[in-house]
Amino acid sequence: MTHAQRPRVVVVGAGWAGLGATYHLARQGYDVTLLEAGPYPGGLVAGWKTTGGRSVEAGIHGFWYPYRNIFALMDELGLQPFTPWTRSSQYSPAGLEVESPIFQDQPRLPTPLGTFLYPNFRRLPLIDRLSALPLLYAVVDFDNSDEAWRRYDSVTARELFKQFGVSARLYRESFEPMLLVGLFAPGEQCSAAAALGMLYYFILAHQPNFDVVWCRGTVGERIFRPWLEQIEQAGGKVFTQRRMTDVQVDESGTATAVLCGEEAFAADAVILAVGVTGMQKIVSSSPELHRRPEFCNLMNLGAVDVVATRLWFDRKVSVPLPSNACFGFDATTGWTFFDLNALHDEYRDEPGTVIEADFYHANQLLPMEDEQIIAKVQRDLAVCVPEFAHAQVIDSSVIRLPRAVTHFAPGSYRSMLPVHTSIPNVFMSGDWIISRHGSWSQEKAYVTGLEAANQVIRRFGMGQPATILPVDADEPHIQVARILNHNLRQFIQSRLPDFWLP
């Protein structure tokens, strides 16, 4: 195939999904154009410099033990951007609540025993922790199938935990904090299906799954910039500040171009790799897409506000562990804080302390002035680490991110899209796309980008499909429990009418 005959692929959105699709297709010889609406490639994990030359980013993102595909990509790119595995802790207004070990260093126990036994709970009684045992049935029953998603998605996470007898204290001090920093919303606003999928992937499937590393600087500098260089070396073209407004479709119903205002990018295939909010903007502006029911249904989906802050203090403050989650400071908001002196290379020798504090479901913070937000952050930090009360903030950054991350609300699954759309050469990717892979967050975004690239390869028959590493198989006792549960469910359904709501 000559250069002029290469299939032209337009990828919209330069986050993990879009970069993953672009990188693989460019290396397979496709003529790939990557369009990013913002000034920097990277989407939510792009980093940049303040006017004073300090590095900031739209929140800190962890890389968990089961991120097999991202870790394999780093090896392929020849990058070593990550810290060693880190321990973490959890705080409430009462002080330190939990310290977690590096789970892979502990004797391996059948899941989920290690998750329950190895963390050092300072206040949570054993009887409350044991109240989670009946919930294991829901973990076994939810197998990430379409049927399981439809069965659990209309129920709230809070209803699920209550139904299975989780104690009020365990819910308040353990499960809801996980939801606030994992699904970015309180339990009464989260789908039970999403909660089970997230908890299983990050915590319950295998003992080491909660282990995490962090980027040793901004993801934009450490990962995306060198990745983009390799994309361009492979022939991929990258354009920033190009906001998609429509897709051009010919008489046969096939997409022929992506439109960015008056500018048209010819396409033999299109991969849409943007978040929920970005897709809703595209659908609203696109006469072609808002004629199609599955795209109109995307308007039912929601997104959550995030506020990312970075504070530079005038002195060294001893922070016990580098990554920390907090709960109970605001009724519907979770937050995390990170010791960047320990995590980021550029701050390792900083004379003062540099802290990143990120707030999720931060609706009430958005209208506040920067000074009010910074004062609140310092007050909350001082509750966790009292020395912060005596330190002075000498510089700060506040980044408001309205509708920034997907809200996996009850009932949202029915409005989400799979990789295929009603336009045969338009494919979807992103962390909110329906996928049977089982991963979450950044890993899911990257995996679905590869899945979309593989659909393009299947369509044109050119190049090798991307290798997608599956999540680790369920442990044997979980496999047996799921088989027995599946068979019992089928037996009951074949003999009894549907008396109960799914």
N, C-alpha and C positions, 0 to 999 in steps of 0.2 A: 504494500500500500504506500503510495507516495505521500509526501508531506501534505499536499493539498487535499488528499483523500481521507486524512485522519478524521475520525469522528470528533465533532466539536462538542465539548461538555461545558456547561456553565454551572458553577457551584455558587450558591448564594449563602453567605455567612461564613466568617473565618474564625470560628471557634474549633473545638476539638473535632466535631463531626465534619465540618467543611474542610479543614486542613487535612484530616485523615483521608477523605475521599479524593481530594485534589492530589495529594502526595502519591497515593497508589495509582491513580489513573494516569498521571503525568509519567510515572515510571513505566507504565505499560504502553506508552506511545500515543496516548490520546492528546488532543489539542484542548487543554483545560484552561478555563478562565475562572478565577475566583474573585467574587465581588463581595466587598464588605461595606456596610452602610456607615460605620464609624471611621474615625481618623486613624485607628490602629487595628491591625489584624489581631484576633484573639478573643473577641467577644468579651464575656464577663471576666476572663482571666488575663486580659491584656494589662500590662503594667506601663507606667509612664513616669516622667519626672515632673516635680513641682517647679515653679519658677525659680525656687532656690536650689534646684538641682538634687532634691531628695527623691528617692524612689517611693512611689505609692502604687497601689493596685486596688481593684474593686473587690476587696475581701481576700482572705487567705483560704486556699483550697488544699485539703489533704489528699494524699495518695495512699489508699489502703492496701493491705496485704493481697486481696483478691484482684487487684488491678493488673492482671497478667498481660493484657494486650498493650497497655501503656508502658509497662516496664519492658516488654519485648521491643516496643518502638524505640525507647531510649537506647537500648543496646544496639539496635539497627542504625540509629542516627549517630552513634558514638558519643552520646552525651552522658554525663554523670551529674545530674542537677540536684540530687536529693540528699537530705540529711540521713544519718543513721535512723533506725527505728527509735521512736520516742515514747516515753511514758506520758500519761495525761492525768488530769485530776478534774474534779467537779466541785463547784462551790455553790452555796446558797447564802442568803443573808445571815444565816447562823454560822457561817464559816465553811471550812473544808468538810466535804461530805464523803468523797470517794477518791482513792488513788488507784489507778490501774497499772498492772505490770506490763512488761513486754510478753505477751501471751505465748509466743513461739519459743520463749526461753523456759517456760514452765513445763513440767511433765505433761504429756499429752493425755487428755481425758476425753471420753466420748462426749460429743456435743449434746446438750449445752452445759455440761457440768463445770468445765473450766471457766466459762463466762460467769457462772454463779459463785464459784468458790474462790477464784484467785483475786478479784478486786478487793481492796481493803475499804470496806464500808465503815465509816466512823460512827454513824448514828442509826442506820437503817437496821431494825431488828431482823433476825433470821426468820421469824414467823412471817414477816411481811414478804421477804424474798421467796419463801416457799409458796406463797399464795399465787405465784406465777406458774406453778407446775401445770394446772389444768389448761393454761393457754397453749401448752405444747401441742394439744390436739389441733388447734387452728393453724399452728405452724406446719404440722404434718399435712393437714387438709389443703392448705394453700400451696399448690405446686407450680405456680406461675403460668398455668394453662389459661386459655381464654375463658373456659368454664369457671375456673376458680376466681379470676378477676371479676367476672360478672356476678358471681355469688357474693363476694365480699365487698365490692366497690360501692354499693349503695348504703353500706353501714359505716358509721363513723368509728374511728379508732377508739374513742372513749367508750362508745357503746360495746364494742368488742371486748375490751378489757373488763368492763363491768359485768358483761354476760358470763365471762369465764372466771369470775370471782377474784380478780386481782384486787389486792387491798388498796384502800384510798391512799395510804401513805406510799406504797410502792409505786402506784400510778403517779402521784404528785412529785415524788422525789427521784424517780428513775425513768419510767416510760415517757411521761410527758416531756421532760427535758430532752430525751433522745429525739422525740418528734419535732420539738421546736428547733433543734439544730440540724436535724436530718431531713425532715420534710418541710421545715420552715413555717410551721403553723401549729396551733394548739390542737389537742386530740379531737375536740368536738368539730374541728374544721378539716380533719384529715380523713381520707378514705381508709377503711380498714385494710383493703387489699394493698394499697401503697405502703401502709405501715408494716404489714407482714412481710412484703417483699423487701423493703428497706432493712428492717430488723434482721431478717434472715441473711441477707447478703453481707451486711457489714458486721454482724455480731454472732449470729446463732449457727450458721451453717458449719463452721469449723473454728476450732479454738483460736487460731492466729488471726482470724479475719478482722478483728478490731485493731490490730497493729497498724501503725501509720507512719509514713515519712512525709516530709515537707520539702518544698523547693527551697534551695539555699539562697534565693533572691526572688525577684518577681518572675512569675511563669512566662510573662512576655519576653523578658531578657534572657532567661536561662534556657527556655524550651522553644518558644514560638519563633523568635528571631533566627536562631540557627536552623530550625526546621524550615522556615520560609526560604532561607538561602538554598537549602537542598531542593525545595520545590521548584524554585526558579532555575536552578542548575539542570533540573530534569525537564525543563521546558514549560512549566506552569507559569501563567501570567496572573498577577495579583493587582487588583485595583481597589483602593479604599475610597471612602466617601461616595459610593455608588449605591443608592437605596433603590431596591427593586420596586417598581410601581405596577407592573403587569407582566403577563406572559402572552406571547403571540402564538396563536394556534391556527393551523391551516384547515382546509375543508375536510381533511380526513380525521381531524381531532388530535393531531400530533403537534407538540410544541415546536416552534421554529426559531424563537428568539426570546430573550429576557429583556424587558424594557426598564430602563432607569430614567424616567422622565422622557426626554427627547432622544436619549442615547439607546441604541439597540445592540445587543450582543447575540449574534447568530448562534443557534444551538441545535445539535442533533439529539441531545439529552440534557435534562436539567436536574440538579440535586438541590433541594431546598433544605438548608442546614441552619435554620434560625430558631430562636426560642419562641414560646407561645406569643409573647407580646409583639415580637417582630412579625410573626406570621399574621397576626390579626391586623396589623397595619398594612401588610401587603394585600390581604384579602379585601380590606376596606377600600383600597385604592385601585383594585384590579377588576375591571368589568368582566374579564374572563373567569376569574376564580369565584367571584361572588354570584355567578350563575350556577355554581356546582354545590349541591347540598353538603358534601362532606367538608368542603372548605368553609361554608357558612356555619356549620356546626362548631367549628373551632372557636367561634365567638362565645360559646358557652364556657370555655376554659378560663381559668383565672391565673393570676400571678401575684407574687408576694413582694412586698417592699423590703429592701435591705439598706442599712446604713453602715458604711465601712469607715472606721476612724483610725488614725495613726498618731500617736503622741510621743514626742521627744521630751524626756525629763532631764533635769539638770544634774542628776546624781545617779549612782548605781543603786538599784533596788534589787534585793535578792528575791527572785521569783522561784519558788521551789521546783516547778516543772514547766517546760516550755509551752505546752498546749493545755488549755483549760476551758471547760464549758461551765456555764452558770445558769441557774434557774431560780425562780422565786422573786427576782428583783422587780419584775413587771408581770402582771397577770397573764398576758398573752404574747410575751416577747422572750425569745431565747437569745443568749449572746455568748460569744467566745472571746478569749483574749490569749495573745501569744507573745512570748518573750523573743523579740526579733534579734536581740544580742546573741541568743543561743541558736537561732535558726538561720539567720541571714548572714552570709559572709561579710557584707559591707558594714554591718553593725557590730561585728565581733569585738572590735577594739574601740568602739564608741565610748567616750568618757562618761556619758549618761546612759539612761535606760530608754529603749525604744519598744513601745507596746503597740500592737495592732489589736483593736477591739471591734468586733463585727456584730451587728444586731440584726436579727431575722424576725420577720413579721413586725417590722419597725414603723408601722403606720403613724403612731403618735409622735415619733421623732422627726418625721419629715418637715413639719412646719416650724420646728424650733430653729433658733439662730445657732450658728456654729458654736458660739461661746457657751450657750446653754448645754449643747450636746457634750462638749468637751468637759464642762464642769460635772455633768452627770457621770460621764465615763470615769473621771478621777474619783468621784464619791464611791461609785460601785467598786472600782479597783481597790480602794482603801478598805472596803469591807472584807475583801478576799485577802489582800496583802496590806496590813496596816501601814507599812512604811510609805506607801504612796500618798498618804495624807500629808506628809511633811516634804514631799518633793514638789518642785515647780515645773509646770509645763512651759518649755521654752520654744516649742514649735508644734504645729498640729496640722492635720489634714482631715477634712470631713467630706466623704463622697456619698451623695444620696443616689440611691438606685431604685426608683419607683418601678414597681411591677417587673422586678429583675429576674426572679426565679419561679419555676413552675409551681403552681398550687395544685397539689393532688387532692382536690376536694372530693367529697363523696359524690358519686355519680358521674365523675369526669371521664371515666374510661370510655364510655359510649361515644364521646365526642373526639377522642384522640384518633390519630391516623396511623395506619401501618406504613411500611415502606412504599407500597404501591398506591397510586392514585387513579382517578378516572381518566387522567391524561396518560396514555401508555408509556411515554418517555419522560415523565416527571416523577421523581422519587423523593421520599422524605427521609430525614435523619435528624437526630437530636435526642436529648435525654428524656424527652416527653413522648417519643414515638413508641408505638406498640412493638415490642420485640420479645421473642421467646428466649433470648440469650440468658436473661436473669441478672445482668449487671445493673448498676445504678450510677447516677451522677456523671462525672467526667468519663469514667470508663464506658458507661453506656453510650454517651455521646460519640466517643471515638469508635466504638464497635458498630453503632448504627451508621456512621459515616462509611465504614468499610462494607457494611451490608448493602448500602445504596450503590457504592462503587461496583460491587459484585453484580448487582442487577444491570448496571450499564454494560459490564463485560459480557454478561449472559445475553443481553440484547444484540450486541454487535459481534460477538464471537471473536473478539480480538483481545489478546493478553491473558495473563494468568490471574485467576481470582485471588483476592487477598486471603491469607490464612488468618482465621479468627479462632483464637484459643477459647475453648468453652470454660465456663466456671467449673471449679473442682466438683467432682461427682459427690452426691450426698453420701454421708457415712452409712455403712451397711445397715445399722439399726434404723436409720431414717428411711432408707430405701424399702426395707421390709415393712415398716409401719405405713408407708405411703401405698404400697401394693395392697396390703390388707384393707386399708381405709378405702381405696378405690374400688376394690371388689365388693366390700360391704355396701358402699354407696350405690353401686350399680344394682346389687341384689335388691336393696330396699326400693330403689326407683322402679324396678321392673315389676314389683308386686303391690306397691301402694300408690294411690293417686297423690298429686302434689297438694297436700293439705296446707303446707307452710310456704310462706314467701321464701324465695331463695336468699 
